[in-house]
Amino acid sequence: EFVTASPWYLIDVHYDNPNGISGAKDKSGIKVTRVPKSSVANEGYQSASYLWVGAELDTVRVPPRREVYEVTAECTFDNIPDEGITVFSYLLHGHQIARKIWTEVKRPKFECPSFCTNNPDCEKCFTEDGCCGSRDENICFGEGQCCDRCDECEACERCYEKTTCNPGGSLDTTSSSSSSSFDLGCNTRYDFDLQETVPLQEFQKIYANDVLTTHCVYDSSERTSMAYGGDATEDEMCIAFYLFYPSPPPNAASSAVCLTEDTKLNAGDGAHTCNVPGQVGYDDSLCRDSGGSDQKYNKFGDLSTWLQVHIITMYMAWGFLFPLGVLIPMSFREAFEDDTKWFQLHRALQLLGLLLLLIGCSVAFANVSLHFSGSHQRLGLALFILALFQPLNAFCRPSREVDPDGLIPTFRRLWEIMHKNVGRITIVMGWANVILGSKLIEEWYGTAPKMTKALMGVQGIIIVVLSLVTIWRYMKRTGSKSIHKNLDSSRDLDMKQMT
């Protein structure tokens, strides 16, 4: 409907050219017919709008090598009027690897208002010989006169049986207070190259307390990298569009759009039979290959170059270099005759680890849009900050020169406590993040479980070896000090006896 506030519409045409044909020119067109409202005033004219139910693009991601991967997006529309809206057609939208899309409506228990049940005229508003479920003066006629009494029965449709005259009625004939669910739109054989607007055989009422959840099932078994949400064809979407009336006012048009950020990934097994009232549902589980084809996995060489670099640099930095750099001053300091050698080795290992860390973080930031969407990413950010803090902290360390009483300055002792313990805690956090990253490679990038086990196994061996070395050096150092203490006590006793 063209109104003074927005007297224009934008037509956006998308073209599909999978074969890459060049030089093609579009000679088709769109015919737009303008109809004055006055000419359809007595024919039940109502303006219509689209209801959007889907996932915010930034929240959609589909890992590779998954034959079935389900994403769900849950929406509610609190601004829907009490009498509800009427949905009469739908368009489901995903991209190349989308295979099934449907929107499930969950309707909670409805308590019929007392003014509906106590008014005997209300039931007549939703029968063939009454107003037939409408209070529009252009539609509702009873014996030639508009059924004005229905104005008093606002939002009472759900108290009565769902019929042709009462499309917003209860889904069962026995109780309007029972919860129910159905599909508002569904296609379990979705094809990106065959998208269409489907008219509903039975118009459906949607109310403010209904919960609408759009399910999208993808098949990424031929993909070797993560598919993210986006506008490009190789990206993915999960949106369902529903045409409804009456249209909201122009200043409230955005209230009909829900692209939720509360998107659930890997939310189900993808099995579904359409349950759209009046539409035939097909059990597509019979179409699956009963032979059980082998699951495809990505090998390390199949991964993107940036991801390979990220894995190698982070694994070397957190799995080996940083821990070894901490172990040297903690357990092997006394093994160096020159007191500066251990420090030089410690600094070299930490700086090399920091260089690899910067490389690994840079390639990840440059290639992944969902930087802090999970535990691995958020913990990685904390580790990045701590890793930069430690060398800066070391550069600003206080002097270790003893005071006249032979004591190390207080600020130096406090600095050593902070520097050493922050380093040790950071190493433990780094090990944990390596394990989280190993699991994420399988979940997001379709690698075989044995690769995850191998990475975690090697990391586990390194942790055990370094821990055992630390314990051995601690026991050896403690034993050596005990021996020296006993020798000193023995010498003192001998000197006393001689005197």
C-alpha positions in Angstrom: 0.0 0.0 0.0 1.4 3.4 -1.0 1.0 6.0 1.7 2.1 9.6 2.1 4.8 8.7 4.6 6.5 6.3 2.1 5.2 6.8 -1.4 7.7 4.4 -3.1 8.9 0.8 -3.2 12.2 -0.6 -4.1 12.3 -3.7 -6.3 15.5 -5.7 -5.7 16.2 -8.4 -8.4 18.6 -11.2 -7.8 20.1 -13.2 -10.7 21.3 -16.8 -10.5 24.1 -17.6 -13.0 25.6 -20.9 -11.8 27.2 -21.7 -15.1 29.0 -18.3 -15.3 27.5 -17.3 -18.6 28.9 -14.0 -19.8 27.2 -11.3 -21.9 23.7 -12.4 -20.9 21.1 -9.5 -20.8 17.8 -9.6 -18.9 14.9 -8.8 -21.2 12.2 -9.8 -18.7 10.2 -7.3 -16.7 7.8 -6.8 -13.9 4.4 -5.4 -14.4 3.1 -3.4 -11.5 -0.6 -2.6 -11.5 -1.8 0.3 -9.3 -5.3 -0.2 -7.9 -7.1 2.7 -6.1 -8.4 1.6 -2.7 -11.8 3.0 -3.5 -12.3 0.5 -6.3 -11.8 -2.5 -3.9 -13.4 -1.0 -0.8 -16.3 -3.5 -1.0 -14.2 -6.5 -1.9 -12.5 -7.1 1.5 -9.2 -5.2 0.6 -6.5 -5.3 3.2 -2.9 -4.2 2.9 -0.3 -7.0 3.6 3.3 -7.1 5.0 6.1 -9.6 5.4 6.8 -11.2 8.8 10.5 -12.1 9.0 11.5 -15.1 11.2 15.2 -16.1 11.1 18.7 -15.8 12.3 21.0 -12.8 12.3 23.6 -13.4 9.6 26.6 -13.0 12.0 25.3 -15.9 14.1 25.0 -18.5 11.3 27.9 -20.8 10.7 27.9 -24.3 9.3 31.1 -26.5 9.7 32.3 -28.5 6.7 31.8 -32.3 6.0 28.4 -32.4 7.8 25.7 -34.3 6.0 23.1 -33.0 8.4 23.6 -29.7 10.4 20.6 -28.0 11.9 20.3 -24.3 12.9 17.4 -22.8 14.7 16.2 -19.3 15.3 13.5 -18.5 17.9 11.3 -15.4 17.6 8.4 -13.7 19.4 6.4 -10.7 18.2 5.0 -8.8 21.2 3.5 -6.0 19.1 1.0 -8.3 17.3 -2.5 -7.0 18.3 -4.8 -9.1 20.6 -6.9 -10.2 17.7 -3.8 -11.6 16.0 -2.6 -11.4 12.3 -3.5 -13.7 9.4 -0.8 -15.4 7.5 -1.7 -16.4 3.9 1.6 -17.4 2.1 5.3 -17.9 2.8 8.7 -17.9 1.2 11.6 -19.9 2.8 15.2 -18.8 2.1 18.6 -20.4 2.5 21.5 -20.7 0.1 23.3 -23.5 -1.7 23.8 -26.1 1.1 20.3 -25.6 2.7 18.2 -28.7 2.4 15.2 -28.2 4.7 13.6 -25.1 6.1 10.5 -24.9 8.3 9.0 -22.6 10.9 7.3 -24.3 13.9 4.7 -22.4 15.9 4.3 -23.2 19.5 1.1 -21.8 21.0 0.9 -21.8 24.8 -2.2 -22.6 26.8 -4.9 -20.0 26.2 -7.3 -18.9 28.9 -10.5 -17.7 27.4 -11.4 -14.3 28.8 -14.6 -14.3 30.9 -16.2 -11.5 28.8 -16.1 -14.0 25.9 -17.7 -17.0 27.6 -20.3 -14.8 29.4 -21.5 -13.2 26.2 -23.8 -15.5 24.3 -23.6 -13.2 21.2 -19.9 -14.0 20.8 -20.4 -17.5 19.5 -22.6 -16.2 16.8 -19.8 -14.0 15.5 -17.8 -17.1 14.4 -20.5 -19.2 12.6 -21.8 -19.3 9.1 -25.0 -17.6 9.9 -23.3 -14.9 11.9 -20.4 -12.6 11.0 -18.1 -15.5 9.9 -15.1 -14.5 12.0 -14.7 -11.0 10.8 -15.6 -7.6 12.2 -14.6 -5.7 9.0 -17.6 -3.7 7.9 -16.7 -4.5 4.3 -16.9 -8.3 5.0 -19.1 -8.9 7.9 -22.8 -9.0 7.1 -25.6 -10.7 9.0 -28.9 -10.5 7.2 -27.7 -7.6 5.2 -26.4 -5.7 8.3 -23.0 -5.5 9.8 -22.7 -7.6 12.9 -21.8 -4.8 15.3 -22.0 -7.1 18.3 -18.8 -8.7 17.3 -16.9 -5.5 18.2 -17.6 -6.6 21.8 -16.0 -10.0 21.2 -12.5 -8.8 20.4 -9.9 -11.6 20.7 -12.5 -14.3 21.3 -11.8 -16.3 18.2 -9.6 -18.8 20.2 -12.4 -19.6 22.6 -14.3 -21.4 19.8 -13.7 -24.1 17.2 -11.3 -23.6 14.3 -13.5 -23.5 11.2 -13.5 -21.8 7.8 -15.5 -18.9 9.4 -13.1 -18.8 12.4 -9.6 -19.4 11.1 -8.1 -18.1 14.4 -10.1 -20.6 16.5 -8.8 -23.5 18.6 -6.9 -26.2 16.8 -8.9 -28.9 18.6 -12.6 -29.0 19.3 -12.5 -30.0 22.9 -10.4 -27.5 24.7 -9.1 -24.1 23.8 -6.8 -24.1 26.9 -4.5 -26.8 25.6 -1.1 -26.0 24.1 -0.5 -26.8 20.5 2.1 -26.6 17.7 2.1 -26.7 13.9 4.2 -25.6 11.0 3.5 -22.2 9.5 5.6 -23.0 6.5 7.7 -26.0 5.5 9.9 -27.4 2.7 11.9 -30.6 3.4 13.1 -30.7 -0.2 14.5 -27.2 -0.4 16.4 -26.2 -3.6 18.3 -23.0 -3.8 17.5 -22.8 -7.6 13.8 -23.3 -7.1 12.5 -20.7 -4.6 8.9 -19.7 -4.6 6.2 -18.1 -2.6 3.7 -20.8 -1.5 0.1 -19.9 -0.7 -1.3 -21.5 2.4 -4.3 -23.8 1.8 -5.6 -22.8 5.2 -4.8 -19.2 6.4 -3.3 -19.2 9.9 -3.7 -16.8 12.8 -0.6 -15.8 14.7 -0.8 -14.1 18.2 1.6 -12.1 20.3 2.3 -15.0 22.7 3.1 -17.5 19.9 6.7 -18.7 19.7 8.0 -19.0 16.1 11.1 -21.1 15.5 12.7 -21.4 12.1 14.7 -24.5 11.5 17.3 -24.7 8.7 19.1 -28.0 7.9 22.2 -27.9 5.8 24.3 -30.5 4.0 28.0 -29.3 3.9 29.5 -32.7 3.1 31.2 -31.3 0.0 32.5 -28.2 1.7 36.0 -28.1 3.0 35.7 -24.9 5.0 33.3 -23.2 7.4 30.2 -21.6 5.8 29.3 -18.3 7.5 26.1 -16.3 7.3 26.2 -13.6 4.7 24.7 -12.2 1.5 27.0 -14.0 -1.0 25.8 -17.2 -2.6 28.6 -19.2 -1.0 27.5 -17.9 2.4 24.3 -19.1 4.1 21.1 -17.7 5.4 18.2 -19.0 7.6 15.1 -16.9 7.1 11.4 -17.4 6.5 9.2 -14.7 5.2 5.4 -14.8 5.8 2.8 -12.5 4.1 0.2 -11.4 6.6 -2.6 -8.9 7.0 -3.5 -6.4 8.4 -0.3 -4.6 7.7 1.2 -2.7 10.7 1.4 1.1 10.5 4.5 2.4 8.6 6.1 3.6 11.8 5.8 0.1 13.2 7.0 -1.9 10.2 10.2 -3.0 11.9 8.2 -4.8 14.6 7.5 -7.5 12.0 11.2 -8.3 11.5 12.9 -10.7 13.8 16.5 -11.8 12.9 17.5 -13.1 16.3 21.1 -13.3 17.6 20.0 -16.2 19.9 20.8 -18.7 17.2 21.3 -22.4 18.2 23.8 -24.3 16.2 23.8 -28.1 15.7 20.4 -28.0 17.3 18.9 -31.3 16.1 19.2 -34.3 13.8 17.4 -32.6 10.9 14.5 -35.1 10.8 11.2 -33.6 10.1 7.8 -34.2 8.4 5.9 -31.1 7.4 2.9 -30.2 9.6 1.4 -27.3 7.7 -2.4 -27.4 8.1 -3.9 -28.3 4.7 -0.5 -29.1 3.1 0.7 -32.7 2.4 3.7 -33.7 4.5 6.3 -36.1 3.2 8.5 -38.4 5.3 11.9 -37.8 3.7 13.7 -40.2 5.9 12.9 -42.9 3.4 15.0 -41.0 0.8 18.2 -41.3 2.7 20.9 -43.8 1.6 20.4 -46.9 3.7 23.8 -48.1 2.7 25.4 -45.7 5.2 28.1 -44.0 3.1 31.4 -43.3 4.9 31.6 -39.9 6.6 34.0 -37.5 4.8 36.5 -35.6 6.9 39.0 -32.9 6.1 42.7 -33.8 6.4 45.1 -31.2 7.7 46.2 -30.4 4.1 42.6 -29.7 3.2 42.3 -26.9 5.7 42.7 -23.2 4.7 46.3 -22.0 4.7 45.6 -19.4 7.4 44.1 -22.1 9.6 47.1 -24.3 9.2 49.4 -21.4 10.2 47.1 -20.7 13.2 47.2 -24.3 14.4 51.0 -24.7 14.0 52.0 -21.3 15.6 49.6 -21.6 18.5 50.5 -25.2 19.2 54.2 -24.4 19.2 53.8 -21.3 21.3 51.4 -22.5 24.0 52.1 -26.2 23.8 55.9 -26.0 23.9 57.8 -22.7 23.8 56.1 -20.8 26.6 56.0 -23.8 29.0 59.6 -24.5 28.4 60.5 -20.9 28.9 58.8 -20.9 32.3 60.3 -24.2 33.3 63.9 -23.1 32.9 64.0 -20.4 35.6 61.7 -22.4 37.8 63.6 -25.7 37.8 67.0 -25.4 36.0 68.3 -22.1 37.2 70.9 -23.7 39.4 72.1 -25.9 36.5 73.7 -22.9 34.8 77.2 -21.9 36.0 76.8 -18.5 34.4 73.8 -16.8 36.1 73.0 -14.9 32.9 72.7 -17.9 30.6 69.4 -19.2 32.0 67.9 -15.7 31.7 69.1 -15.4 28.1 67.5 -18.8 27.2 64.3 -17.9 29.1 64.0 -14.6 27.2 64.7 -16.2 23.8 62.1 -18.8 24.3 59.5 -16.3 25.5 60.2 -13.9 22.6 60.0 -16.7 20.0 56.7 -17.9 21.5 55.4 -14.3 21.5 56.4 -13.9 17.8 54.5 -17.1 16.9 51.5 -15.9 19.0 51.3 -12.6 17.1 51.4 -14.5 13.8 48.8 -17.0 14.8 46.4 -14.3 16.2 46.9 -12.0 13.2 45.8 -14.7 10.7 42.8 -15.6 12.8 41.7 -12.0 13.2 42.1 -11.4 9.4 40.0 -14.5 8.4 37.4 -15.1 11.0 34.5 -12.7 11.7 33.2 -14.4 14.9 36.2 -13.4 16.9 34.9 -13.8 20.5 31.8 -16.0 20.0 33.0 -19.0 22.0 35.1 -20.1 24.9 38.2 -20.8 22.8 38.1 -17.3 21.3 37.4 -15.5 24.6 40.1 -17.4 26.4 42.5 -16.7 23.5 41.9 -13.0 23.9 42.7 -13.1 27.6 45.9 -15.1 26.9 46.9 -12.7 24.2 46.6 -9.8 26.7 48.6 -11.7 29.4 51.3 -12.7 26.9 51.8 -9.1 26.0 51.7 -8.0 29.6 54.5 -10.4 30.8 57.4 -8.9 28.7 56.3 -5.4 29.4 56.2 -6.3 33.1 59.7 -7.8 32.8 61.0 -4.7 31.2 59.8 -2.6 34.1 61.1 -4.9 36.8 62.6 -3.2 40.0 66.3 -3.5 40.8 67.4 -6.6 42.7 70.3 -4.9 44.6 70.1 -5.7 48.3 69.8 -3.1 50.9 72.4 -2.5 53.7 70.8 -5.3 55.7 71.4 -7.7 52.9 67.6 -8.0 52.1 66.0 -7.9 48.6 63.8 -4.7 48.2 60.1 -5.3 48.9 59.0 -4.0 45.5 61.3 -6.5 43.9 60.0 -9.4 45.9 56.4 -8.4 45.1 57.2 -8.1 41.5 58.8 -11.6 41.4 55.8 -13.1 43.1 53.4 -11.5 40.5 55.6 -12.2 37.4 56.2 -15.8 38.3 52.7 -16.7 39.2 51.0 -14.8 36.3 53.3 -16.8 34.0 52.5 -20.1 35.6 48.7 -19.4 35.5 49.0 -18.3 31.9 50.7 -21.5 30.9 47.9 -23.6 32.4 45.3 -21.4 30.7 47.2 -21.8 27.4 47.2 -25.6 27.7 43.4 -25.5 28.3 42.9 -23.4 25.2 45.0 -25.7 23.1 42.6 -28.5 24.1 39.6 -26.4 23.3 41.0 -25.4 20.0 41.7 -29.1 19.1 38.1 -29.9 19.7 37.0 -26.8 17.7 38.9 -28.0 14.7 36.7 -31.1 14.5 33.5 -29.2 15.3 33.9 -26.2 12.9 36.2 -27.5 10.2 35.2 -31.1 9.7 38.5 -32.8 10.6 38.4 -36.5 11.7 38.1 -37.2 15.4 41.4 -39.0 15.3 43.1 -35.7 14.5 41.6 -34.1 17.6 42.7 -37.1 19.7 46.2 -36.9 18.2 46.6 -33.2 19.0 45.2 -33.6 22.5 47.3 -36.7 23.1 50.5 -35.0 22.1 49.6 -32.0 24.2 48.9 -34.3 27.1 52.3 -36.0 26.8 54.0 -32.6 26.8 52.1 -31.6 29.9 53.0 -34.9 31.7 56.7 -34.8 30.7 57.1 -31.1 31.8 55.3 -31.7 35.0 57.4 -34.8 35.9 60.6 -32.8 35.1 59.4 -30.0 37.3 58.7 -32.4 40.2 62.1 -34.2 39.7 64.0 -30.9 39.7 62.1 -29.8 42.8 62.9 -33.0 44.7 66.5 -32.9 43.6 66.9 -29.3 44.6 65.1 -29.9 48.0 67.3 -32.9 48.7 70.5 -31.1 47.8 69.6 -28.3 50.2 68.8 -30.8 52.9 72.3 -32.5 52.4 74.1 -29.1 52.6 72.2 -28.2 55.7 73.1 -31.5 57.4 76.8 -31.0 56.4 76.8 -27.5 57.8 75.3 -28.7 61.1 77.9 -31.5 61.3 80.7 -29.1 60.9 79.4 -26.8 63.6 79.2 -29.8 66.0 82.7 -30.9 65.2 84.0 -27.4 65.9 82.3 -27.3 69.2 83.7 -30.6 70.2 87.2 -29.5 69.3 86.9 -26.4 71.4 
